[in-house]
């Protein structure tokens, strides 16, 4: 008798705060036959705290290619398998991609169980006005390769999002400033959802000194969000911005008007501020004359 294949569940787990586990994730992890885990000891402790007893199989960056065929065979025999990593969503700068691809190739149902993701967590709290963003993941560890990678991204008009480890954060930020320019702003999102969570925004030109001023700022896992390259506003965008500022400047101080105009139009705050200054100066000159 043919046994229908099981399902592969891609299950997100908390990135720090245990309370971020979803009800659905709990139900899936309790019901599956196997849990493929990046670190079975770490995941064993996590599931134990959640009151779940599971049968684990190791699946990490060093064995995923070899372990995937065995798990595909388990799935084809009818077993349900969940894949989890040490934190966050599997296959997002974490193991899992090869197994998921193999499951699709074998015609096995792949079921995402969404939850915590450091990149989405950071982006939601960064206050980035730009509607478009690009998640790069980890930059190369070697400085020359890292700068080459950044050069390919330098002209993109999207917010750029990176993961970075604490032992490379200083040199990474130095390269970001050198290649992308110190005038762009960077958001540091560190230890998200954990006890020492911190989110800080400043120009790249000042970022190195800010990190060096307090060694604690260099600790923990980082999400870095860097402002995208400036794009010249179209004539229509300029008209819209001028109309918006005309209304706002009637009621608000210049700096606040520029900030709100940037949020409403998506045009960079510096551009809005400069135009607001010009408009104010033009108005003052007309009043004098």
ABEGO torsion letter per residue (X at the ends): XBBBBBBBBBBBBBAABAAABBAAAAAAAAABABBBBABAAAAAAAAAAAGBBBBBBBBBAAAAAAAAAAAAAAAAAGBBBBBBBABEBBGBGBBGAAAAAAAAAAGBBBBBBBBBBAAAAAAAAAGBABABBBBAEBBBABAAAAAAAAAAAAABABBBBBBBBAAAAAAAAAAAAAAAEAABBBBBBBGBGBAABBBBBBBAAAAAAAAAABAAAABEBBBBBBBBBBBBBBAAAAAAAAAAAAAAAAABBAAAAAAAAAAAAGBBAAAAAAAAAAAAAAAAAAAAX
